[in-house]
Amino acid sequence: MAIQYNLTAIELLQTLGYTKRTGQPELENFEKEQSIQLPAALSEFMSLRADIDLMSTSDIWQIPYFSYIDIEERIEEDAEYWEENPDDCEGDEFYEFSQIPKEQWPERVSNYLQIGSDYAAGVVNFGIDIRDLSQDNPPVYLLNEDNSICDWEPLYDTLTEFLLCIMGDVLCCQDYHTAPKALEQNGWNYEATEYPNTEQAAKALQQHSIDFSALESVHAYGRDISYSCCYDSECHTLYWFLTEPSLCKVYKISKNQ
C-alpha cells in the first residue's frame, strides 16, 4: 500500500477533488489594492476553499482584511456618541486611537491581516502580523473580543499548522456536520469509528498498513484534542484521527469506485 503521511491543508483539499482556484481573482485584487503579497500557502488555500460547501462553516474566510479597518470603522461609528457624551470617552480604547495619528497606531498595536474567526460564536479573530507577511510560513495570532484590541495572542507557530487544524475541525465535524453531506455529494463515503485509545485504533487499522508512529499531530485550538491524517493513494482513502485523553476517533473518507 502507498500510504502518504503528513499532508498539508492544500494537499488535503486537492486530494478531495477541490482543485479549482475560484477565489484567485478576488485575492489578486485584494493584494493589488493593499500593495501586499499574501504568503503562498494562504493564497492558494483561500483560492481553493472559495465557494465550496465543505468549507462553508469553517473558521477561515474567503477574503482577509486588516484589523486597522475594524478600528477605523468603530471610530467612525462612535464619533457622534463621543461628541455628545464626552464623559464616556475615558478608558475607551477606540477613542484613544481616534486621538492619535494613524501613523502612530503601530506604536500601540500592529496591523493584523485577519484571515478568519470562530464560525460558531464569532468571538475570536485569527490573524497574521503585517510585519510577518514576507515569511513563507508566518505565525498566526488570536484576538478575543473580551480582550484589549492590542492583545493579539500567539496561537500557532506556523500558518500551515493553523490551516491543518481548520481542516481537522471541518473533517471531524467538531462544530458542524457539514463534511459528510458535502463529501458524499462529491463522490466520497464518510465513516466514523470510536476507539478507547490510539493503541486500539492502531490495532484495528493494522490491516491497512498504517504506521501510527509516522503520524504528526496538530493540537486543536480551544480544545483538548489533536488531529493527524494519512492517505492511502491506492485505495483512494483518507484517514483522519482525532485524539482525546481517553478516546480516539477515526474518520475514513473513501472515494466511491
C-alpha positions in Angstrom: 0.0 0.0 0.0 1.1 3.6 -0.7 0.4 5.5 2.5 1.1 9.2 2.4 1.7 10.9 5.8 1.5 14.5 6.9 -0.4 16.0 4.1 -0.8 19.8 4.1 -4.2 21.5 4.1 -3.7 22.4 0.5 -2.9 18.8 -0.4 -6.0 17.6 1.5 -8.3 19.9 -0.5 -6.8 18.8 -3.7 -7.0 15.1 -2.7 -10.7 15.5 -2.0 -11.1 16.9 -5.5 -11.2 20.6 -4.8 -8.6 21.8 -7.4 -10.2 24.9 -8.9 -8.8 28.2 -7.7 -12.1 30.0 -8.0 -11.1 32.6 -5.4 -7.9 33.6 -7.0 -9.1 36.7 -9.0 -10.6 38.3 -5.9 -7.5 37.6 -3.8 -5.3 39.1 -6.6 -7.4 42.2 -6.5 -7.1 42.4 -2.7 -3.3 42.1 -3.0 -3.2 44.8 -5.6 -5.4 47.2 -3.6 -3.4 46.7 -0.4 0.0 46.6 -2.1 0.9 43.4 -0.4 1.7 39.8 -1.3 0.0 37.1 0.7 2.0 34.0 1.8 1.7 31.5 -1.0 0.1 28.8 1.2 -2.6 31.2 2.4 -3.3 32.5 -1.1 -3.6 29.0 -2.6 -5.7 27.7 0.3 -8.1 30.6 0.2 -8.3 30.3 -3.6 -9.2 26.6 -3.3 -11.7 26.9 -0.5 -13.7 29.7 -2.1 -17.4 28.8 -2.6 -17.1 25.1 -1.8 -19.7 23.6 0.5 -17.2 21.6 2.6 -15.7 24.9 3.9 -18.9 26.8 4.3 -18.9 26.5 8.1 -15.1 26.7 8.6 -13.2 29.2 10.7 -11.3 30.7 7.7 -12.7 33.3 5.3 -12.5 33.6 1.6 -11.0 37.1 1.7 -9.0 38.6 4.5 -8.9 42.1 5.7 -6.8 44.2 8.1 -7.5 44.9 11.8 -7.0 48.6 11.4 -10.2 48.6 9.3 -12.1 47.4 12.4 -10.6 50.3 14.4 -11.4 52.9 11.7 -15.0 51.7 11.4 -15.5 51.7 15.1 -14.1 55.3 15.4 -16.5 56.4 12.6 -19.5 54.7 14.3 -18.8 56.2 17.8 -17.7 59.7 16.8 -21.1 61.3 17.2 -21.7 59.5 20.5 -18.3 60.7 21.9 -19.1 64.2 20.9 -22.5 64.1 22.7 -21.1 62.1 25.7 -17.5 63.3 26.4 -17.5 61.9 29.9 -17.8 58.4 28.5 -14.6 58.7 26.5 -12.3 57.9 29.4 -11.0 54.4 29.1 -12.4 53.8 25.6 -9.6 52.3 23.6 -11.2 53.3 20.3 -11.5 56.9 21.4 -7.8 56.8 22.4 -6.9 55.6 18.9 -9.0 58.4 17.4 -6.9 60.9 19.3 -3.6 59.9 17.7 -2.5 60.0 14.1 -2.9 56.7 12.3 0.9 56.7 11.6 1.4 56.3 15.4 -1.0 53.3 15.7 1.8 50.8 15.2 3.3 52.1 18.5 0.2 50.7 20.2 -0.6 47.6 18.2 0.5 46.2 14.8 -1.9 45.8 11.9 -3.0 42.2 11.6 -4.2 40.5 8.4 -7.4 38.9 9.7 -8.0 35.6 8.0 -10.9 34.1 9.9 -13.0 33.8 13.1 -14.7 31.1 15.0 -17.7 30.4 12.9 -19.8 29.1 15.8 -19.7 32.2 18.0 -17.6 34.8 16.3 -15.9 35.9 19.5 -12.3 35.5 18.3 -10.4 36.5 15.2 -7.4 34.9 13.7 -4.7 37.0 12.1 -1.1 37.4 10.8 1.0 40.3 11.8 1.6 42.6 8.8 5.3 42.5 9.7 5.3 38.7 9.1 3.7 38.7 5.7 7.0 38.3 3.9 7.6 35.0 5.6 6.6 31.8 3.7 5.0 30.3 6.8 4.3 33.0 9.3 2.8 32.6 12.8 -0.9 33.0 13.5 -2.4 35.1 16.3 -5.7 35.2 18.1 -7.7 38.2 19.3 -10.6 37.6 21.8 -13.4 40.2 21.7 -13.2 40.4 25.5 -9.6 41.5 25.5 -8.0 44.8 24.6 -7.7 45.4 20.9 -4.0 45.5 21.4 -3.8 42.0 22.9 -3.2 39.7 20.0 -2.1 36.3 21.4 0.2 33.8 19.7 -1.9 30.8 18.5 0.2 28.7 16.1 3.9 29.0 15.3 3.1 28.4 11.6 0.3 29.1 9.2 0.4 25.5 7.9 -0.4 24.3 11.4 -3.4 26.6 11.6 -4.7 25.5 8.2 -4.3 21.9 9.1 -6.3 22.5 12.3 -9.0 24.2 10.2 -9.3 21.1 8.1 -9.4 18.9 11.2 -12.3 20.8 12.6 -14.2 20.5 9.3 -13.5 16.9 8.5 -14.0 15.7 12.1 -17.3 17.7 12.5 -16.3 19.5 15.6 -18.9 22.2 15.5 -21.0 21.4 12.4 -21.8 18.2 10.4 -21.0 19.9 7.1 -18.4 17.4 5.9 -20.4 14.2 5.5 -23.0 15.7 3.2 -20.6 17.8 1.2 -18.2 14.9 0.7 -20.9 12.4 -0.2 -22.2 14.9 -2.9 -18.6 14.9 -4.2 -18.4 11.2 -4.5 -16.9 10.1 -1.2 -18.0 7.7 1.6 -17.7 9.1 5.1 -17.4 6.8 8.2 -16.5 7.5 11.8 -15.5 4.9 14.4 -14.5 5.4 18.0 -11.8 3.6 19.9 -10.9 3.9 23.6 -7.3 4.9 22.8 -4.8 5.2 20.0 -3.4 1.7 20.7 -6.8 0.1 20.0 -7.2 2.2 16.9 -3.8 1.2 15.6 -4.6 -2.4 16.2 -7.9 -2.2 14.4 -6.2 -0.5 11.4 -3.2 -2.9 11.1 -4.8 -4.4 8.0 -4.4 -1.1 6.3 -0.7 -0.9 7.0 -0.9 2.5 8.7 2.1 3.3 10.8 0.8 5.4 13.8 4.4 6.4 14.7 4.6 8.2 11.3 1.7 10.4 12.1 2.4 14.0 13.0 -0.3 15.7 15.1 -1.5 19.2 15.4 -3.3 20.5 18.5 -6.7 22.0 18.1 -7.1 25.5 19.4 -9.6 25.8 22.3 -10.0 22.0 22.7 -8.1 19.2 24.4 -7.7 17.2 21.2 -5.2 16.7 18.4 -5.5 15.8 14.8 -3.4 13.7 12.4 -4.0 12.2 9.0 -2.8 10.0 6.2 -3.9 9.0 2.7 -3.9 5.6 1.0 -3.4 6.6 -2.6 -4.0 3.1 -4.0 -7.4 2.7 -2.2 -8.2 6.4 -2.5 -8.9 6.6 1.2 -8.2 9.4 3.6 -7.9 8.7 7.3 -8.3 11.4 9.9 -7.5 10.8 13.6 -9.0 12.8 16.4 -7.3 12.0 19.7 -8.7 13.0 23.1 -7.2 12.0 26.5 -9.4 8.9 26.6 -10.7 8.5 23.1 -9.5 8.1 19.5 -11.9 8.7 16.7 -11.1 7.5 13.2 -12.7 9.2 10.2 -12.4 7.1 7.0 -13.2 9.1 3.8 -13.1 6.8 0.8 -13.7 7.5 -2.9 -16.7 5.8 -4.5 -15.4 3.3 -7.0 
